[in-house]
Amino acid sequence: MQAVSQIGQSVIDALAYVGELASLSARAAGFTFLAPFRGKSMRLGRAFSQAMDVGVRALPILSLITFFIGLILALQSAYELRKFGAINFVASAVAISMTRELGPLITAIVIAGRSGSAFAAEIGTMKVAEEIDALEAMGLNSVKYLVVPKYLAMLVMMPCLTLISDLAGILGGGLFEIWQLDQSYFTFLFATRDALVMRDIWTGLIKSLIFALIITKVGCYEGFSVQGGAEGVGKATTSSVVVSIFLIIFADVVFTALFYYTA
Amino acid sequence: MRHDFEGPMIRVVDLVSHYGERLILNHVSLDVGAGETMVILGGSGAGKSTLLRHIIRLERPTSGHVYIRDQDACCLSEERFNLLRAKMGMLFQSAALFNSMTVEENVALPLRELTHLEDSTIRIMTRMKLELVGLGGVEDYMPSELSGGMKKRAGLARALAMDPDILLFDEPSAGLDPITAAGIDSLILKLKHAFMMTIVVVTHEMASAFVIADRITVMHHGEVIAIGTPDEIRANPHPRVQQFLNRTPEIETAEAPAYLRPSEGRPS
């Protein structure tokens, strides 16, 4: 009996968490998309510097990781495809799985670890140091001031990063094909081009937008809900990464199924 | 100074506030007139900082009302109340400077975000505010490079940035040496006389309270136990007030309060 009520309680807690996430993102969305139409000025400066942080500075590590992922993917699929004499399909296998799945997913996981945790730590530290109160006391809305630039930066940068991950992954796969399978550079390029359709790329990009929303709202929400001192900030940072990776994978399942059945 | 409203600048009516289950403010009522300096005195945990946070609506009351310039803070939308807040300044106990910005950027932030002034004008205004609090020449320092007293002054400069007519101070002299604390006191007096500001100061420093106050409110365990001019407070017969004035220690009670007692006799 107690076990059942505990399960029930944790389900209620989880739903409440999702509800609070939704309310935070609704407020942020209001400031992002509705305020400009009501004649409120938008300060884009902070969104630009956020975009530099979450986007441009993540490029080296992200492209290196996805390059290796592409290479691994080529090695693994070659191992199986070789048995069927279908080794020429390695190029298309890599291209399709990078653009449809691994490009967006790996990008989201790297950015969740890199930027989602940074959002939680930044907002959490500000909360502990009374800086959030100071913002509110000045008459500045803390959601508008802190969350909106992050949303804008993430919504613009995530698709861009995902495209670059796709590219780096395909190049990683290409490296294997060119060296190991003695294919020419052009054979690989044409095989990749023939394998991909636009749908593969844009379904990946839609996913990346969803992941951008998840990472931002989880990171910011965890930051705002920090209680206590430095320990609270550490906990929030950790749980922002854990929760956003879980929600990313969950959303991935839902959207992949959706794209599969609507194809 | 003329106002477009009647009555006191700040009016707190029957305010009740809880922190979780714990009662923090118990039916607190208080008026602060325009141009008046009100000092709220009380021991730690008396609820005085919470009262200050209610005045600028960083907390929501369980019941009761706070009126700022005759407008009920509890019923205003956030946007409307932010218009009021723009004319209020608050100095936090920790100064609450933004650690990622220089002193100048800290002071300029409200001007940059809430006004449409030219950048050059903002720079001049920022310098003026910093000069006013005696901090000329530290514009480019980071908050972590400042001493405690300088942080307080920088926080005050930021609170003054929008030329407020209500200033709230949370423990302005806490953690400062007596000389620096006296410096902050004289700064408060200067602001009061030069700009006719309405000032509310929360403190437990008796010396500072009697220097700056027009009226003093004494709080104990979330209740107001005395309000009056400094002379009236000195003459107040309430035992708690006298205990506070004479710095008498708490008489050791044999019975610990219920919430401190370990639960006994419960099987572990």
Interface residues (C-beta under 8 A of the other chain):
Chain A: S41 R43 T125 M126 A129 E130 E131 D133 A134 E136 A137 M138 G139 L140 N141 Y145
Chain B: R53 I56 L58 E78 N82 L83 L84 R85 A86 M88 M90 F92 Q93 S94 A96 L97 F98 N99 L109 P110 E113 L114 H116 R158 M162
